[in-house]
């Protein structure tokens, strides 16, 4: 197999094209300090199978366009799925929200009760001092 690279897909917005970022550690020749360098490659994905976050292997091929000279060999590891919330949440009142509101009301009532008891104790102690 020709020149192949392993990296992470950073974009899959274009049809049959993915952008792959490859991070490598390099050492400065004079200062001997290590630093990471990120290179981006555009690769041909004929079946649109790679998604953002996937670890993929790409291989060099003939130029397919101005920027595309690599093709997807295989998807090594799928990305973990993302959870997306729907925008129409305002129409339906969620039970968790109702429970949270009820808990907040109960907490306020308990705090008010504690404050009333504290005032009663202060009043009783003030009466005891006067007598």
N, C-alpha and C positions, 0 to 999 in steps of 0.2 A: 504494500500500500504506500502511496505517496505521502508527502508531508501531512501529518494529522495533528490536530490540537484538541485539547479538552478544556471546556469553559462553561460559563453560565449564560443562559439566554436572558438578555436584558430588554429586548423588544421583539414582538411578533405582530405588530400592527400591519405591516405590508403583506400583500398576498404572495405566498410562496417564498418569502424572504424573512430571515431572522437575523438579529444582531446578537453576536456572541462576545462577551467580555472575558478576557483571559488575564488573570493576575499572576505576575511573576515577581519573585524576589531577586533583586540585583544588589551587587556590592559596588560602591563607588571606588574607582581605581586609585584615587589619591588618599581619600579620607577613611577608607575601609568601613564606611557606614552602610548598613543594609537599608534598602528602601523598596517599597512595592511599586510596580509599574503596571498599569492597566492598558491593554490594547484591545481595540474593538475591531471585529471582523464581521462583514456581511456574508451570510451563507444562504445557499439555495435550499429551501425546504419544500420539495415537490408536493408532499401530502398534507402540509400544514399541521404536522403532528407535534411539533415542539411548542411549548408554552413558556411564558415568562417564569423564570426561576428554575427551569429544568437544567440539569447538567448534561451536556451533549458532547459528542465527538464530531469534529468537522475535518474534512480532508480537502487538500488543494486540488483544483481542477482547472480546466481551461477557463478563460474569462467569459462569464455569462452576461455581464453588463459592465458599466463603467466602474462600479465598486465591488461587484460580486465575482470572486474567484475561488470560493470555497463552496462545498456542498455538505449537507448533513449526512453523516454516516449512520449514527444511531443515537437514540436517547438513552443515556446511561442511568439517570435517576430522575424520576418525576418530582416536581415541586409539590409542597404541601398545599392543599386546597385553601382558598380564601373564603371567608364567610362574608357575604354581602347582605346588607339590610335593605328591605324594600322602602320606598319613599312614601307609600300610602299608609304609614303607621298611624297618622292622626285620625283616620276614619274609625279605627277599631281601638277601644281602650284595652290595653293589655292588663292581664291579671296581676303581673308583677308591679305595674305602676299603681294599680289600685291598692295593692298590699303595702307598697311603700308609703302612699298617702295616709293610709290607715295607721301605719306604724308611727308616722310623724305626728299625727293627731294624738295618739296614745302617749308619745314621749312628752309632748307639750302639756298634756293633762297631768302626767306624773310630776313634771317639773313644777307646775302650778301648785299641786298638792303639797309637794315638799316645801315650797316657799311659804305656803299657808301654815304648815306645821311649825316651821322655823319662827314665823312671826308670833304664833301662839306661845311658843316656849319663851321668846323674848318678853312677851307681855306678862307671862306667869313669873319669870324671874324678876321683872321690874316690880311687880306687885309684892313679891316676897321681900325685896329690899326695902320697900316703903313701910312694911309692917314691923 
